[in-house]
Amino acid sequence: MIIKSLDPRISRAQISDEPGMEQELKPLEHFETYEVFHQKKRGTHHQHVGTVHAPNPEMALLFGKEQYGRRGVCVNIWVARTTDIFASDYDDDDIFSTTPDKQYREASPYKVMDRINAYKAKQGS
Amino acid sequence: MNEKYAQAVKELLYKMADDLLILGHRNSEWTGIGPMLEEDISFSSMAQDKIGQSLALYQLLNNLGEAEPDTVAFTRNQQQFHNCQLVEYPIGEYDFSLMRHFLFDNAELLRYDMMMDSSYEPLAKLARKFKGELKYHKFHGDTFVMQLGKGTAESKKRMQDSLNFCWNLALGIFEESPYESTLINEAIWKGEAALKLRWLEAIEPILAEAGLTIPDSNTWKPVYGGRVGKHTENLQPLLEEMTEVFRVDPGAEW
């Protein structure tokens, strides 16, 4: 049986409800994804906010603006193809661990920077 | 403000507000059934922008002595609406809704751009306020037209068919007001004829790059009437749906 849904996007995709009958997506049926980064204020760094589906970077910008720039302050947006992001492997997450005697290398005093920045932002507003 | 000036401004505000309310309502009908999630959200958000812009214009009318925005929006009959007929057509297939959005919003951005130095200061202020939203709406329309015009044979054909269907209706956006000379002489804005020229200049290169052809100018027959309350059979059902909740209890407090 083909799944029938109130959502026409699902009905249109002609998805079978039987296990193992999932079909490969054809080209144009599904777009690649783009990672969206937004900037709250000029001069500050862009922050990753999420993902959009889009056929090209222009459309990704178009969608990224409405998905992520609509509900809060935003002055600029970057998009990048998800496949262009090189990421470390979670299996290798031990590369981040340090032995206790090297803790002096950790910038732990700077943890207070979050609070200092929050205070500064509050003073500025 | 003399009587003639006020009449001219009111007529102008009514048609602009009605265009936005009706098209905003139409476009909101895509909410939940848009072609993809991201576009569903974008199109719905722009529809919401339009309703908000119409409210701001109805508020200006209210300041000029007209009824409350809710009363104006929900209690008039169709002969009292001044929207162009283009905006009242049902949403149809997505190609039609996109083409209408492209043609209409390109005109909107220019219309408000021309009003940023209006002698009617409240309107000039609103025009400056709407600018950012309208720029995004145009960016959205242009990007989609380009994308689908250059897409597959089917997408190109659909966009061309929609352009052909919309064209004379879109020319109806620029139906002149009985107060056109007052509007121009009093520097309220430069008028529909000037807007139409700027609009053609703006959309021609975009459509050309997208590989779409504007119908031969010998065949142009602008669809007028909307500005004087003459509408198609499509408006009344929309008004009935839009006012359904309001009519249950017109005096309800929220």
Interface residues (C-beta under 8 A of the other chain):
Chain A: D7 P8 R9 L28 F31 V52 H53 A54 P55 N56 E58 M59 L62 F63 K65 E66 Q67 R70
Chain B: G32 I33 P35 M36 L37 E38 E39 I41 S42 S45 Y136 F139 H140 T143 Q147 T152
